Amino acid sequence: MSSATWRNFFTYNKYAQITARAVRQSLKETERVAAEKRGVTALRYQKWENGVGGTQVYLNPDADKGLGKPAV
């Protein structure tokens, strides 16, 4: 059987997501927590008018709460 059998079922992005999750779950607790925090992303936008930026708005306010804390 080919080593690329996963291509019949998943896109590359989905495959990478599954393997990354498996690697994170296999780590010790402290390393796992640090790796999961690196994986958190926050999306925000800012409306600009006349060369001046407005306030930054988070699209997912819950993700903002987890930012800024130490990884360990």
mmCIF file as Biopython writes it, N, C-alpha, C and O atoms, coordinates in Angstrom:
data_model
#
loop_
_atom_site.group_PDB
_atom_site.id
_atom_site.type_symbol
_atom_site.label_atom_id
_atom_site.label_alt_id
_atom_site.label_comp_id
_atom_site.label_asym_id
_atom_site.label_entity_id
_atom_site.label_seq_id
_atom_site.pdbx_PDB_ins_code
_atom_site.Cartn_x
_atom_site.Cartn_y
_atom_site.Cartn_z
_atom_site.occupancy
_atom_site.B_iso_or_equiv
_atom_site.auth_seq_id
_atom_site.auth_asym_id
_atom_site.pdbx_PDB_model_num
ATOM 1   N N  . MET A ? 1  ? 0.839   -1.175 0.000  1.0 0.0 1  A 1 
ATOM 2   C CA . MET A ? 1  ? 0.000   0.000  0.000  1.0 0.0 1  A 1 
ATOM 3   C C  . MET A ? 1  ? 0.888   1.243  0.000  1.0 0.0 1  A 1 
ATOM 4   O O  . MET A ? 1  ? 1.938   1.264  0.642  1.0 0.0 1  A 1 
ATOM 5   N N  . SER A ? 2  ? 0.472   2.248  -0.703 1.0 0.0 2  A 1 
ATOM 6   C CA . SER A ? 2  ? 1.241   3.474  -0.833 1.0 0.0 2  A 1 
ATOM 7   C C  . SER A ? 2  ? 1.231   4.278  0.466  1.0 0.0 2  A 1 
ATOM 8   O O  . SER A ? 2  ? 0.273   4.222  1.237  1.0 0.0 2  A 1 
ATOM 9   N N  . SER A ? 3  ? 2.294   5.015  0.691  1.0 0.0 3  A 1 
ATOM 10  C CA . SER A ? 3  ? 2.347   5.863  1.882  1.0 0.0 3  A 1 
ATOM 11  C C  . SER A ? 3  ? 1.476   7.107  1.720  1.0 0.0 3  A 1 
ATOM 12  O O  . SER A ? 3  ? 1.249   7.831  2.689  1.0 0.0 3  A 1 
ATOM 13  N N  . ALA A ? 4  ? 0.993   7.359  0.520  1.0 0.0 4  A 1 
ATOM 14  C CA . ALA A ? 4  ? 0.147   8.530  0.271  1.0 0.0 4  A 1 
ATOM 15  C C  . ALA A ? 4  ? -1.321  8.147  0.148  1.0 0.0 4  A 1 
ATOM 16  O O  . ALA A ? 4  ? -2.078  8.821  -0.551 1.0 0.0 4  A 1 
ATOM 17  N N  . THR A ? 5  ? -1.727  7.087  0.809  1.0 0.0 5  A 1 
ATOM 18  C CA . THR A ? 5  ? -3.123  6.650  0.761  1.0 0.0 5  A 1 
ATOM 19  C C  . THR A ? 5  ? -4.052  7.702  1.337  1.0 0.0 5  A 1 
ATOM 20  O O  . THR A ? 5  ? -5.210  7.788  0.927  1.0 0.0 5  A 1 
ATOM 21  N N  . TRP A ? 6  ? -3.573  8.503  2.275  1.0 0.0 6  A 1 
ATOM 22  C CA . TRP A ? 6  ? -4.397  9.533  2.888  1.0 0.0 6  A 1 
ATOM 23  C C  . TRP A ? 6  ? -4.940  10.515 1.858  1.0 0.0 6  A 1 
ATOM 24  O O  . TRP A ? 6  ? -5.975  11.140 2.090  1.0 0.0 6  A 1 
ATOM 25  N N  . ARG A ? 7  ? -4.258  10.660 0.725  1.0 0.0 7  A 1 
ATOM 26  C CA . ARG A ? 7  ? -4.697  11.619 -0.298 1.0 0.0 7  A 1 
ATOM 27  C C  . ARG A ? 7  ? -6.059  11.264 -0.884 1.0 0.0 7  A 1 
ATOM 28  O O  . ARG A ? 7  ? -6.749  12.133 -1.418 1.0 0.0 7  A 1 
ATOM 29  N N  . ASN A ? 8  ? -6.453  9.996  -0.789 1.0 0.0 8  A 1 
ATOM 30  C CA . ASN A ? 8  ? -7.771  9.595  -1.278 1.0 0.0 8  A 1 
ATOM 31  C C  . ASN A ? 8  ? -8.888  10.092 -0.372 1.0 0.0 8  A 1 
ATOM 32  O O  . ASN A ? 8  ? -10.043 10.161 -0.792 1.0 0.0 8  A 1 
ATOM 33  N N  . PHE A ? 9  ? -8.554  10.440 0.869  1.0 0.0 9  A 1 
ATOM 34  C CA . PHE A ? 9  ? -9.577  10.783 1.850  1.0 0.0 9  A 1 
ATOM 35  C C  . PHE A ? 9  ? -9.499  12.213 2.368  1.0 0.0 9  A 1 
ATOM 36  O O  . PHE A ? 9  ? -10.525 12.791 2.727  1.0 0.0 9  A 1 
ATOM 37  N N  . PHE A ? 10 ? -8.298  12.798 2.414  1.0 0.0 10 A 1 
ATOM 38  C CA . PHE A ? 10 ? -8.118  14.113 3.014  1.0 0.0 10 A 1 
ATOM 39  C C  . PHE A ? 10 ? -7.384  15.049 2.069  1.0 0.0 10 A 1 
ATOM 40  O O  . PHE A ? 10 ? -6.637  14.612 1.194  1.0 0.0 10 A 1 
ATOM 41  N N  . THR A ? 11 ? -7.608  16.348 2.260  1.0 0.0 11 A 1 
ATOM 42  C CA . THR A ? 11 ? -6.758  17.336 1.617  1.0 0.0 11 A 1 
ATOM 43  C C  . THR A ? 11 ? -5.464  17.405 2.421  1.0 0.0 11 A 1 
ATOM 44  O O  . THR A ? 11 ? -5.390  16.880 3.532  1.0 0.0 11 A 1 
ATOM 45  N N  . TYR A ? 12 ? -4.457  18.045 1.866  1.0 0.0 12 A 1 
ATOM 46  C CA . TYR A ? 12 ? -3.195  18.158 2.596  1.0 0.0 12 A 1 
ATOM 47  C C  . TYR A ? 12 ? -3.387  18.926 3.895  1.0 0.0 12 A 1 
ATOM 48  O O  . TYR A ? 12 ? -2.819  18.554 4.922  1.0 0.0 12 A 1 
ATOM 49  N N  . ASN A ? 13 ? -4.185  20.001 3.865  1.0 0.0 13 A 1 
ATOM 50  C CA . ASN A ? 13 ? -4.402  20.790 5.077  1.0 0.0 13 A 1 
ATOM 51  C C  . ASN A ? 13 ? -5.057  19.965 6.177  1.0 0.0 13 A 1 
ATOM 52  O O  . ASN A ? 13 ? -4.670  20.067 7.341  1.0 0.0 13 A 1 
ATOM 53  N N  . LYS A ? 14 ? -6.038  19.154 5.821  1.0 0.0 14 A 1 
ATOM 54  C CA . LYS A ? 14 ? -6.703  18.309 6.812  1.0 0.0 14 A 1 
ATOM 55  C C  . LYS A ? 14 ? -5.725  17.268 7.362  1.0 0.0 14 A 1 
ATOM 56  O O  . LYS A ? 14 ? -5.708  17.007 8.564  1.0 0.0 14 A 1 
ATOM 57  N N  . TYR A ? 15 ? -4.920  16.681 6.495  1.0 0.0 15 A 1 
ATOM 58  C CA . TYR A ? 15 ? -3.913  15.704 6.921  1.0 0.0 15 A 1 
ATOM 59  C C  . TYR A ? 15 ? -2.922  16.348 7.887  1.0 0.0 15 A 1 
ATOM 60  O O  . TYR A ? 15 ? -2.589  15.760 8.916  1.0 0.0 15 A 1 
ATOM 61  N N  . ALA A ? 16 ? -2.451  17.550 7.564  1.0 0.0 16 A 1 
ATOM 62  C CA . ALA A ? 16 ? -1.508  18.249 8.434  1.0 0.0 16 A 1 
ATOM 63  C C  . ALA A ? 16 ? -2.147  18.579 9.782  1.0 0.0 16 A 1 
ATOM 64  O O  . ALA A ? 16 ? -1.489  18.507 10.819 1.0 0.0 16 A 1 
ATOM 65  N N  . GLN A ? 17 ? -3.418  18.938 9.765  1.0 0.0 17 A 1 
ATOM 66  C CA . GLN A ? 17 ? -4.134  19.240 11.003 1.0 0.0 17 A 1 
ATOM 67  C C  . GLN A ? 17 ? -4.236  17.993 11.890 1.0 0.0 17 A 1 
ATOM 68  O O  . GLN A ? 17 ? -4.017  18.072 13.099 1.0 0.0 17 A 1 
ATOM 69  N N  . ILE A ? 18 ? -4.562  16.862 11.299 1.0 0.0 18 A 1 
ATOM 70  C CA . ILE A ? 18 ? -4.698  15.610 12.052 1.0 0.0 18 A 1 
ATOM 71  C C  . ILE A ? 18 ? -3.354  15.186 12.645 1.0 0.0 18 A 1 
ATOM 72  O O  . ILE A ? 18 ? -3.279  14.807 13.813 1.0 0.0 18 A 1 
ATOM 73  N N  . THR A ? 19 ? -2.299  15.251 11.841 1.0 0.0 19 A 1 
ATOM 74  C CA . THR A ? 19 ? -0.991  14.829 12.343 1.0 0.0 19 A 1 
ATOM 75  C C  . THR A ? 19 ? -0.472  15.784 13.421 1.0 0.0 19 A 1 
ATOM 76  O O  . THR A ? 19 ? 0.141   15.341 14.392 1.0 0.0 19 A 1 
ATOM 77  N N  . ALA A ? 20 ? -0.710  17.081 13.262 1.0 0.0 20 A 1 
ATOM 78  C CA . ALA A ? 20 ? -0.278  18.044 14.280 1.0 0.0 20 A 1 
ATOM 79  C C  . ALA A ? 20 ? -0.998  17.791 15.598 1.0 0.0 20 A 1 
ATOM 80  O O  . ALA A ? 20 ? -0.389  17.862 16.665 1.0 0.0 20 A 1 
ATOM 81  N N  . ARG A ? 21 ? -2.289  17.496 15.527 1.0 0.0 21 A 1 
ATOM 82  C CA . ARG A ? 21 ? -3.052  17.200 16.743 1.0 0.0 21 A 1 
ATOM 83  C C  . ARG A ? 21 ? -2.508  15.943 17.423 1.0 0.0 21 A 1 
ATOM 84  O O  . ARG A ? 21 ? -2.393  15.897 18.648 1.0 0.0 21 A 1 
ATOM 85  N N  . ALA A ? 22 ? -2.173  14.925 16.629 1.0 0.0 22 A 1 
ATOM 86  C CA . ALA A ? 22 ? -1.632  13.686 17.196 1.0 0.0 22 A 1 
ATOM 87  C C  . ALA A ? 22 ? -0.289  13.931 17.881 1.0 0.0 22 A 1 
ATOM 88  O O  . ALA A ? 22 ? -0.024  13.381 18.951 1.0 0.0 22 A 1 
ATOM 89  N N  . VAL A ? 23 ? 0.551   14.751 17.268 1.0 0.0 23 A 1 
ATOM 90  C CA . VAL A ? 23 ? 1.851   15.056 17.870 1.0 0.0 23 A 1 
ATOM 91  C C  . VAL A ? 23 ? 1.659   15.830 19.168 1.0 0.0 23 A 1 
ATOM 92  O O  . VAL A ? 23 ? 2.307   15.522 20.169 1.0 0.0 23 A 1 
ATOM 93  N N  . ARG A ? 24 ? 0.771   16.840 19.169 1.0 0.0 24 A 1 
ATOM 94  C CA . ARG A ? 24 ? 0.520   17.620 20.384 1.0 0.0 24 A 1 
ATOM 95  C C  . ARG A ? 24 ? 0.005   16.741 21.515 1.0 0.0 24 A 1 
ATOM 96  O O  . ARG A ? 24 ? 0.401   16.919 22.667 1.0 0.0 24 A 1 
ATOM 97  N N  . GLN A ? 25 ? -0.870  15.798 21.198 1.0 0.0 25 A 1 
ATOM 98  C CA . GLN A ? 25 ? -1.437  14.935 22.230 1.0 0.0 25 A 1 
ATOM 99  C C  . GLN A ? 25 ? -0.408  13.970 22.799 1.0 0.0 25 A 1 
ATOM 100 O O  . GLN A ? 25 ? -0.583  13.468 23.909 1.0 0.0 25 A 1 
ATOM 101 N N  . SER A ? 26 ? 0.659   13.702 22.058 1.0 0.0 26 A 1 
ATOM 102 C CA . SER A ? 26 ? 1.676   12.767 22.539 1.0 0.0 26 A 1 
ATOM 103 C C  . SER A ? 26 ? 2.721   13.441 23.428 1.0 0.0 26 A 1 
ATOM 104 O O  . SER A ? 26 ? 3.551   12.758 24.026 1.0 0.0 26 A 1 
ATOM 105 N N  . LEU A ? 27 ? 2.690   14.764 23.522 1.0 0.0 27 A 1 
ATOM 106 C CA . LEU A ? 27 ? 3.678   15.485 24.322 1.0 0.0 27 A 1 
ATOM 107 C C  . LEU A ? 27 ? 3.357   15.416 25.811 1.0 0.0 27 A 1 
ATOM 108 O O  . LEU A ? 27 ? 2.227   15.126 26.204 1.0 0.0 27 A 1 
ATOM 109 N N  . LYS A ? 28 ? 4.379   15.689 26.641 1.0 0.0 28 A 1 
ATOM 110 C CA . LYS A ? 28 ? 4.161   15.811 28.077 1.0 0.0 28 A 1 
ATOM 111 C C  . LYS A ? 28 ? 3.298   17.047 28.328 1.0 0.0 28 A 1 
ATOM 112 O O  . LYS A ? 28 ? 3.175   17.908 27.457 1.0 0.0 28 A 1 
ATOM 113 N N  . GLU A ? 29 ? 2.708   17.133 29.504 1.0 0.0 29 A 1 
ATOM 114 C CA . GLU A ? 29 ? 1.728   18.179 29.810 1.0 0.0 29 A 1 
ATOM 115 C C  . GLU A ? 29 ? 2.262   19.596 29.573 1.0 0.0 29 A 1 
ATOM 116 O O  . GLU A ? 29 ? 1.592   20.394 28.919 1.0 0.0 29 A 1 
ATOM 117 N N  . THR A ? 30 ? 3.446   19.924 30.086 1.0 0.0 30 A 1 
ATOM 118 C CA . THR A ? 30 ? 3.951   21.293 29.947 1.0 0.0 30 A 1 
ATOM 119 C C  . THR A ? 30 ? 4.234   21.638 28.489 1.0 0.0 30 A 1 
ATOM 120 O O  . THR A ? 30 ? 3.896   22.731 28.035 1.0 0.0 30 A 1 
ATOM 121 N N  . GLU A ? 31 ? 4.850   20.718 27.756 1.0 0.0 31 A 1 
ATOM 122 C CA . GLU A ? 31 ? 5.125   20.969 26.345 1.0 0.0 31 A 1 
ATOM 123 C C  . GLU A ? 31 ? 3.840   21.012 25.532 1.0 0.0 31 A 1 
ATOM 124 O O  . GLU A ? 31 ? 3.732   21.791 24.584 1.0 0.0 31 A 1 
ATOM 125 N N  . ARG A ? 32 ? 2.862   20.181 25.894 1.0 0.0 32 A 1 
ATOM 126 C CA . ARG A ? 32 ? 1.588   20.151 25.182 1.0 0.0 32 A 1 
ATOM 127 C C  . ARG A ? 32 ? 0.851   21.479 25.331 1.0 0.0 32 A 1 
ATOM 128 O O  . ARG A ? 32 ? 0.320   22.007 24.354 1.0 0.0 32 A 1 
ATOM 129 N N  . VAL A ? 33 ? 0.817   22.020 26.544 1.0 0.0 33 A 1 
ATOM 130 C CA . VAL A ? 33 ? 0.131   23.292 26.782 1.0 0.0 33 A 1 
ATOM 131 C C  . VAL A ? 33 ? 0.806   24.405 25.987 1.0 0.0 33 A 1 
ATOM 132 O O  . VAL A ? 33 ? 0.128   25.230 25.375 1.0 0.0 33 A 1 
ATOM 133 N N  . ALA A ? 34 ? 2.136   24.431 25.994 1.0 0.0 34 A 1 
ATOM 134 C CA . ALA A ? 34 ? 2.864   25.453 25.242 1.0 0.0 34 A 1 
ATOM 135 C C  . ALA A ? 34 ? 2.592   25.330 23.747 1.0 0.0 34 A 1 
ATOM 136 O O  . ALA A ? 34 ? 2.419   26.343 23.070 1.0 0.0 34 A 1 
ATOM 137 N N  . ALA A ? 35 ? 2.551   24.115 23.225 1.0 0.0 35 A 1 
ATOM 138 C CA . ALA A ? 35 ? 2.294   23.903 21.795 1.0 0.0 35 A 1 
ATOM 139 C C  . ALA A ? 35 ? 0.874   24.310 21.429 1.0 0.0 35 A 1 
ATOM 140 O O  . ALA A ? 35 ? 0.655   24.891 20.367 1.0 0.0 35 A 1 
ATOM 141 N N  . GLU A ? 36 ? -0.091  24.015 22.288 1.0 0.0 36 A 1 
ATOM 142 C CA . GLU A ? 36 ? -1.473  24.397 21.998 1.0 0.0 36 A 1 
ATOM 143 C C  . GLU A ? 36 ? -1.640  25.909 21.991 1.0 0.0 36 A 1 
ATOM 144 O O  . GLU A ? 36 ? -2.398  26.440 21.179 1.0 0.0 36 A 1 
ATOM 145 N N  . LYS A ? 37 ? -0.945  26.613 22.882 1.0 0.0 37 A 1 
ATOM 146 C CA . LYS A ? 37 ? -1.047  28.078 22.913 1.0 0.0 37 A 1 
ATOM 147 C C  . LYS A ? 37 ? -0.411  28.701 21.677 1.0 0.0 37 A 1 
ATOM 148 O O  . LYS A ? 37 ? -0.866  29.744 21.207 1.0 0.0 37 A 1 
ATOM 149 N N  . ARG A ? 38 ? 0.640   28.073 21.142 1.0 0.0 38 A 1 
ATOM 150 C CA . ARG A ? 38 ? 1.232   28.588 19.905 1.0 0.0 38 A 1 
ATOM 151 C C  . ARG A ? 38 ? 0.278   28.420 18.736 1.0 0.0 38 A 1 
ATOM 152 O O  . ARG A ? 38 ? 0.344   29.177 17.767 1.0 0.0 38 A 1 
ATOM 153 N N  . GLY A ? 39 ? -0.611  27.432 18.817 1.0 0.0 39 A 1 
ATOM 154 C CA . GLY A ? 39 ? -1.548  27.164 17.739 1.0 0.0 39 A 1 
ATOM 155 C C  . GLY A ? 39 ? -2.766  28.067 17.733 1.0 0.0 39 A 1 
ATOM 156 O O  . GLY A ? 39 ? -3.531  28.060 16.769 1.0 0.0 39 A 1 
ATOM 157 N N  . VAL A ? 40 ? -2.964  28.851 18.799 1.0 0.0 40 A 1 
ATOM 158 C CA . VAL A ? 40 ? -4.123  29.742 18.870 1.0 0.0 40 A 1 
ATOM 159 C C  . VAL A ? 40 ? -3.877  30.945 17.966 1.0 0.0 40 A 1 
ATOM 160 O O  . VAL A ? 40 ? -2.822  31.576 18.027 1.0 0.0 40 A 1 
ATOM 161 N N  . THR A ? 41 ? -4.838  31.245 17.149 1.0 0.0 41 A 1 
ATOM 162 C CA . THR A ? 41 ? -4.734  32.416 16.295 1.0 0.0 41 A 1 
ATOM 163 C C  . THR A ? 41 ? -5.887  33.359 16.576 1.0 0.0 41 A 1 
ATOM 164 O O  . THR A ? 41 ? -6.987  32.927 16.921 1.0 0.0 41 A 1 
ATOM 165 N N  . ALA A ? 42 ? -5.636  34.617 16.429 1.0 0.0 42 A 1 
ATOM 166 C CA . ALA A ? 42 ? -6.675  35.623 16.624 1.0 0.0 42 A 1 
ATOM 167 C C  . ALA A ? 42 ? -6.745  36.463 15.356 1.0 0.0 42 A 1 
ATOM 168 O O  . ALA A ? 42 ? -5.720  36.870 14.808 1.0 0.0 42 A 1 
ATOM 169 N N  . LEU A ? 43 ? -7.939  36.709 14.910 1.0 0.0 43 A 1 
ATOM 170 C CA . LEU A ? 43 ? -8.127  37.515 13.716 1.0 0.0 43 A 1 
ATOM 171 C C  . LEU A ? 43 ? -8.778  38.824 14.118 1.0 0.0 43 A 1 
ATOM 172 O O  . LEU A ? 43 ? -9.797  38.835 14.810 1.0 0.0 43 A 1 
ATOM 173 N N  . ARG A ? 44 ? -8.193  39.914 13.687 1.0 0.0 44 A 1 
ATOM 174 C CA . ARG A ? 44 ? -8.757  41.222 14.001 1.0 0.0 44 A 1 
ATOM 175 C C  . ARG A ? 44 ? -8.659  42.111 12.772 1.0 0.0 44 A 1 
ATOM 176 O O  . ARG A ? 44 ? -7.856  41.873 11.869 1.0 0.0 44 A 1 
ATOM 177 N N  . TYR A ? 45 ? -9.484  43.128 12.760 1.0 0.0 45 A 1 
ATOM 178 C CA . TYR A ? 45 ? -9.443  44.067 11.644 1.0 0.0 45 A 1 
ATOM 179 C C  . TYR A ? 45 ? -9.487  45.486 12.180 1.0 0.0 45 A 1 
ATOM 180 O O  . TYR A ? 45 ? -9.845  45.734 13.332 1.0 0.0 45 A 1 
ATOM 181 N N  . GLN A ? 46 ? -9.110  46.412 11.301 1.0 0.0 46 A 1 
ATOM 182 C CA . GLN A ? 46 ? -9.035  47.812 11.677 1.0 0.0 46 A 1 
ATOM 183 C C  . GLN A ? 46 ? -9.452  48.638 10.469 1.0 0.0 46 A 1 
ATOM 184 O O  . GLN A ? 46 ? -8.894  48.471 9.385  1.0 0.0 46 A 1 
ATOM 185 N N  . LYS A ? 47 ? -10.410 49.512 10.639 1.0 0.0 47 A 1 
ATOM 186 C CA . LYS A ? 47 ? -10.881 50.359 9.545  1.0 0.0 47 A 1 
ATOM 187 C C  . LYS A ? 47 ? -10.048 51.635 9.511  1.0 0.0 47 A 1 
ATOM 188 O O  . LYS A ? 47 ? -9.892  52.326 10.518 1.0 0.0 47 A 1 
ATOM 189 N N  . TRP A ? 48 ? -9.518  51.929 8.325  1.0 0.0 48 A 1 
ATOM 190 C CA . TRP A ? 48 ? -8.693  53.118 8.141  1.0 0.0 48 A 1 
ATOM 191 C C  . TRP A ? 48 ? -9.476  54.159 7.350  1.0 0.0 48 A 1 
ATOM 192 O O  . TRP A ? 48 ? -10.104 53.841 6.341  1.0 0.0 48 A 1 
ATOM 193 N N  . GLU A ? 49 ? -9.432  55.400 7.814  1.0 0.0 49 A 1 
ATOM 194 C CA . GLU A ? 49 ? -10.048 56.519 7.095  1.0 0.0 49 A 1 
ATOM 195 C C  . GLU A ? 49 ? -9.086  57.698 7.111  1.0 0.0 49 A 1 
ATOM 196 O O  . GLU A ? 49 ? -8.579  58.080 8.166  1.0 0.0 49 A 1 
ATOM 197 N N  . ASN A ? 50 ? -8.839  58.269 5.950  1.0 0.0 50 A 1 
ATOM 198 C CA . ASN A ? 50 ? -7.961  59.433 5.797  1.0 0.0 50 A 1 
ATOM 199 C C  . ASN A ? 50 ? -6.577  59.206 6.407  1.0 0.0 50 A 1 
ATOM 200 O O  . ASN A ? 50 ? -6.006  60.113 7.013  1.0 0.0 50 A 1 
ATOM 201 N N  . GLY A ? 51 ? -6.051  58.014 6.249  1.0 0.0 51 A 1 
ATOM 202 C CA . GLY A ? 51 ? -4.717  57.705 6.736  1.0 0.0 51 A 1 
ATOM 203 C C  . GLY A ? 51 ? -4.610  57.470 8.231  1.0 0.0 51 A 1 
ATOM 204 O O  . GLY A ? 51 ? -3.505  57.357 8.763  1.0 0.0 51 A 1 
ATOM 205 N N  . VAL A ? 52 ? -5.751  57.393 8.920  1.0 0.0 52 A 1 
ATOM 206 C CA . VAL A ? 52 ? -5.743  57.174 10.366 1.0 0.0 52 A 1 
ATOM 207 C C  . VAL A ? 52 ? -6.451  55.860 10.666 1.0 0.0 52 A 1 
ATOM 208 O O  . VAL A ? 52 ? -7.566  55.624 10.202 1.0 0.0 52 A 1 
ATOM 209 N N  . GLY A ? 53 ? -5.800  55.019 11.435 1.0 0.0 53 A 1 
ATOM 210 C CA . GLY A ? 53 ? -6.383  53.731 11.783 1.0 0.0 53 A 1 
ATOM 211 C C  . GLY A ? 53 ? -7.371  53.855 12.929 1.0 0.0 53 A 1 
ATOM 212 O O  . GLY A ? 53 ? -7.146  54.598 13.884 1.0 0.0 53 A 1 
ATOM 213 N N  . GLY A ? 54 ? -8.460  53.121 12.821 1.0 0.0 54 A 1 
ATOM 214 C CA . GLY A ? 54 ? -9.452  53.100 13.890 1.0 0.0 54 A 1 
ATOM 215 C C  . GLY A ? 54 ? -9.088  52.060 14.931 1.0 0.0 54 A 1 
ATOM 216 O O  . GLY A ? 54 ? -7.963  51.562 14.963 1.0 0.0 54 A 1 
ATOM 217 N N  . THR A ? 55 ? -10.041 51.739 15.771 1.0 0.0 55 A 1 
ATOM 218 C CA . THR A ? 55 ? -9.789  50.739 16.804 1.0 0.0 55 A 1 
ATOM 219 C C  . THR A ? 55 ? -9.756  49.347 16.181 1.0 0.0 55 A 1 
ATOM 220 O O  . THR A ? 55 ? -10.433 49.080 15.188 1.0 0.0 55 A 1 
ATOM 221 N N  . GLN A ? 56 ? -8.971  48.479 16.772 1.0 0.0 56 A 1 
ATOM 222 C CA . GLN A ? 56 ? -8.879  47.107 16.292 1.0 0.0 56 A 1 
ATOM 223 C C  . GLN A ? 56 ? -10.016 46.297 16.900 1.0 0.0 56 A 1 
ATOM 224 O O  . GLN A ? 56 ? -10.274 46.365 18.102 1.0 0.0 56 A 1 
ATOM 225 N N  . VAL A ? 57 ? -10.690 45.531 16.049 1.0 0.0 57 A 1 
ATOM 226 C CA . VAL A ? 57 ? -11.828 44.732 16.476 1.0 0.0 57 A 1 
ATOM 227 C C  . VAL A ? 57 ? -11.493 43.262 16.253 1.0 0.0 57 A 1 
ATOM 228 O O  . VAL A ? 57 ? -11.128 42.870 15.144 1.0 0.0 57 A 1 
ATOM 229 N N  . TYR A ? 58 ? -11.616 42.448 17.297 1.0 0.0 58 A 1 
ATOM 230 C CA . TYR A ? 58 ? -11.385 41.010 17.177 1.0 0.0 58 A 1 
ATOM 231 C C  . TYR A ? 58 ? -12.631 40.346 16.612 1.0 0.0 58 A 1 
ATOM 232 O O  . TYR A ? 58 ? -13.742 40.628 17.059 1.0 0.0 58 A 1 
ATOM 233 N N  . LEU A ? 59 ? -12.453 39.466 15.635 1.0 0.0 59 A 1 
ATOM 234 C CA . LEU A ? 59 ? -13.586 38.748 15.066 1.0 0.0 59 A 1 
ATOM 235 C C  . LEU A ? 59 ? -14.058 37.639 15.986 1.0 0.0 59 A 1 
ATOM 236 O O  . LEU A ? 59 ? -15.222 37.242 15.931 1.0 0.0 59 A 1 
ATOM 237 N N  . ASN A ? 60 ? -13.170 37.132 16.834 1.0 0.0 60 A 1 
ATOM 238 C CA . ASN A ? 60 ? -13.535 36.113 17.814 1.0 0.0 60 A 1 
ATOM 239 C C  . ASN A ? 60 ? -13.087 36.619 19.184 1.0 0.0 60 A 1 
ATOM 240 O O  . ASN A ? 60 ? -11.954 36.358 19.588 1.0 0.0 60 A 1 
ATOM 241 N N  . PRO A ? 61 ? -13.949 37.336 19.906 1.0 0.0 61 A 1 
ATOM 242 C CA . PRO A ? 61 ? -13.536 37.934 21.183 1.0 0.0 61 A 1 
ATOM 243 C C  . PRO A ? 61 ? -13.065 36.905 22.207 1.0 0.0 61 A 1 
ATOM 244 O O  . PRO A ? 61 ? -12.238 37.235 23.058 1.0 0.0 61 A 1 
ATOM 245 N N  . ASP A ? 62 ? -13.562 35.671 22.153 1.0 0.0 62 A 1 
ATOM 246 C CA . ASP A ? 62 ? -13.143 34.646 23.101 1.0 0.0 62 A 1 
ATOM 247 C C  . ASP A ? 62 ? -11.676 34.292 22.919 1.0 0.0 62 A 1 
ATOM 248 O O  . ASP A ? 62 ? -10.997 33.971 23.894 1.0 0.0 62 A 1 
ATOM 249 N N  . ALA A ? 63 ? -11.177 34.345 21.698 1.0 0.0 63 A 1 
ATOM 250 C CA . ALA A ? 63 ? -9.772  34.033 21.441 1.0 0.0 63 A 1 
ATOM 251 C C  . ALA A ? 63 ? -8.873  35.100 22.054 1.0 0.0 63 A 1 
ATOM 252 O O  . ALA A ? 63 ? -7.734  34.811 22.423 1.0 0.0 63 A 1 
ATOM 253 N N  . ASP A ? 64 ? -9.371  36.329 22.166 1.0 0.0 64 A 1 
ATOM 254 C CA . ASP A ? 64 ? -8.597  37.422 22.737 1.0 0.0 64 A 1 
ATOM 255 C C  . ASP A ? 64 ? -8.303  37.172 24.212 1.0 0.0 64 A 1 
ATOM 256 O O  . ASP A ? 64 ? -7.255  37.596 24.700 1.0 0.0 64 A 1 
ATOM 257 N N  . LYS A ? 65 ? -9.181  36.508 24.924 1.0 0.0 65 A 1 
ATOM 258 C CA . LYS A ? 65 ? -9.003  36.272 26.354 1.0 0.0 65 A 1 
ATOM 259 C C  . LYS A ? 65 ? -7.801  35.383 26.630 1.0 0.0 65 A 1 
ATOM 260 O O  . LYS A ? 65 ? -7.168  35.522 27.676 1.0 0.0 65 A 1 
ATOM 261 N N  . GLY A ? 66 ? -7.471  34.478 25.723 1.0 0.0 66 A 1 
ATOM 262 C CA . GLY A ? 66 ? -6.367  33.555 25.939 1.0 0.0 66 A 1 
ATOM 263 C C  . GLY A ? 66 ? -5.014  34.121 25.567 1.0 0.0 66 A 1 
ATOM 264 O O  . GLY A ? 66 ? -3.994  33.492 25.847 1.0 0.0 66 A 1 
ATOM 265 N N  . LEU A ? 67 ? -4.971  35.284 24.946 1.0 0.0 67 A 1 
ATOM 266 C CA . LEU A ? 67 ? -3.712  35.860 24.504 1.0 0.0 67 A 1 
ATOM 267 C C  . LEU A ? 67 ? -3.028  36.598 25.648 1.0 0.0 67 A 1 
ATOM 268 O O  . LEU A ? 67 ? -3.691  37.112 26.548 1.0 0.0 67 A 1 
ATOM 269 N N  . GLY A ? 68 ? -1.717  36.648 25.607 1.0 0.0 68 A 1 
ATOM 270 C CA . GLY A ? 68 ? -0.959  37.414 26.566 1.0 0.0 68 A 1 
ATOM 271 C C  . GLY A ? 68 ? -0.607  36.660 27.835 1.0 0.0 68 A 1 
ATOM 272 O O  . GLY A ? 68 ? 0.089   37.213 28.688 1.0 0.0 68 A 1 
ATOM 273 N N  . LYS A ? 69 ? -1.044  35.452 27.996 1.0 0.0 69 A 1 
ATOM 274 C CA . LYS A ? 69 ? -0.709  34.668 29.180 1.0 0.0 69 A 1 
ATOM 275 C C  . LYS A ? 69 ? 0.550   33.860 28.890 1.0 0.0 69 A 1 
ATOM 276 O O  . LYS A ? 69 ? 0.786   33.488 27.740 1.0 0.0 69 A 1 
ATOM 277 N N  . PRO A ? 70 ? 1.354   33.583 29.897 1.0 0.0 70 A 1 
ATOM 278 C CA . PRO A ? 70 ? 2.544   32.763 29.652 1.0 0.0 70 A 1 
ATOM 279 C C  . PRO A ? 70 ? 2.172   31.353 29.225 1.0 0.0 70 A 1 
ATOM 280 O O  . PRO A ? 70 ? 1.130   30.829 29.617 1.0 0.0 70 A 1 
ATOM 281 N N  . ALA A ? 71 ? 3.024   30.750 28.425 1.0 0.0 71 A 1 
ATOM 282 C CA . ALA A ? 71 ? 2.735   29.430 27.875 1.0 0.0 71 A 1 
ATOM 283 C C  . ALA A ? 71 ? 2.847   28.324 28.919 1.0 0.0 71 A 1 
ATOM 284 O O  . ALA A ? 71 ? 2.244   27.263 28.755 1.0 0.0 71 A 1 
ATOM 285 N N  . VAL A ? 72 ? 3.605   28.553 29.987 1.0 0.0 72 A 1 
ATOM 286 C CA . VAL A ? 72 ? 3.783   27.485 30.985 1.0 0.0 72 A 1 
ATOM 287 C C  . VAL A ? 72 ? 3.244   27.893 32.320 1.0 0.0 72 A 1 
ATOM 288 O O  . VAL A ? 72 ? 3.309   27.119 33.275 1.0 0.0 72 A 1 
#
